[in-house]
Amino acid sequence: MIKITHIAVTGPASLRLTFSDAQAGEVDLSGLIARPGVMVGPLRDSAYFARVFLEEGAPTWPNGFDLAPWALHRDMDAQGLLKPVGQLA
């Protein structure tokens, strides 16, 4: 099962993710957090967005909102955003 092993905030709505299969990349979540909803609303505040942490390998925020690591991996791979860890600039 794919999990995220390291997470870093790289912008007001973007994260650099390292996955358990030694693939990594940066993802922009601005489209996701622009959607209406009680759970994503707080993430529009960049200070709150930066409070992300890993819980059981998933990006999670203090309000309980989380993202499935396998889905992030699948979507990032399909978009060509993933590279082997050693090849990141």
Buried (B, 14 or more C-beta within 10 A) or exposed (E): EBBBBEBEBEBBBBBBBBBBBEBBBBBBBEEEBEEEEEEBBBBEEEEBBEBBEBEEBBBBBEBEBBBEBBEBBEBBBEEEBBEEBEEEE
